[in-house]
Amino acid sequence: MKITNYEAEATLLGAILVEGTLFNDLELEEEHFYDARHRRIFRAMKEVFEKKQPIDIVTVTTALLNDIHQIGGTLYLTEMAESVATLANFKQHEALIIEAYRMRKSRDLVKGYVENPSDEAMDVLLKKLTHFQDLGISQKERSTYDYLMEISKDMTEKTIQTGYMTSLSNFDDMTGGLQKGDLIIVAARPSVGKTAFALNLAAGHCKNKGSSLVISLEMGTKQLLERMISAEGMMDGRKWRNLLFSEEDYEKAFRAIGTIASWDLTIFDTRRTLSQVRSTIRNAVQKDPNGHHLVIIDYLQLITPTTIRKDRRDLEIGEITRELKLLAMELKIPIVLLSQLSRGVESRQDKRPLMSDLRESGNIEQDADVIAFLYRDDYYNRMSESPTITEVIISKHRNGPTGTVEMEFWKEYGRFGDVRDVQGTHENIESRRGNEFSMEF
């Protein structure tokens, strides 16, 4: 085993310079670092943290004062930050640093005993070795018995609810709700309705007293809120284009605005990089650790990864999905990630999506806990007999069943609902066909 690990120390400190909030999760202390420069940098980070300031190159440089030259200047800090390819291995690097520290301390203890052996020294040696053996294991693994007792408790408490309900009962019945720690992929061809579906999930979660965080890389906050007002107020979304509202529209809109204003809903439309997305999510959860958080990201292919690989877009997408999955597990929240589909689906007679249709699908299938596709027959067939029906095709469900859930989708409102009376829904098909319109969903 190594007694020093310069690479792990430098990479971990660089990761904190990239993502300052990672300092909150550290179990390390200054003495655990072997390199004197790294100990000084860590001390400066701790000073910044205790002042409740954001940790970055500027604040750490300021905290270092005249010692900045002893650690190699600002250039050394910059090089550490730039060398970080991914934050996914942050906890592993921390473990390597602790392991090296344990080996150093154990070596020193054994050397001291060899130089002055005695029965008393042996007792001291064993006690201290046991102490260092347990170092860094602040959260011990729960035993099988602990898990079995928890399962028994879940079974006896009839009201137990493991997932977040979305107010779409047929979808909830299939999935058990949106589960904490899950990465849920929702994919469809452009304009099928994936953004509208995601906003319905966010709205449903808010109605159930949850907190919804929407990170949009494609549309602005105002436009998304207009859609949510249309869906909540059941008012025609086309009218936002010309603002020709009727008196009834005003009444519906203002009632919807009042409802939405009471929700715990936050929308960000300026986050572009994986680091920004991750930091935004982490900060939201840390502000309310006991909140019921749901995160929706629209959409995967627009996120800029930490590491740019011009010739391997699939590896870039894999990095994004892997880190978002790890973040969902770490923060114990569901993350719904929207995704585009490739054009390959258009060349088949049956145009229902398959997992192979996911763009740059390599790691998406591996990292996702749930993969759901949206399919509308009227998207391809103007004379469809079911113009309001959207199929939610659950092709992967790590901890549950797969299958198809039919939902009603009122395009003019951007609103999804459970199929209750399909026959009644189809009575006005001809009148609807005469009033077709095109909106981006």
Summary of the structure (lengths in Angstrom):
residues: 441
radius of gyration: 26.7
end to end distance: 55.2
largest distance: 96.6
contacts: 1329
relative contact order: 0.11
helix: 52%
strand: 15%
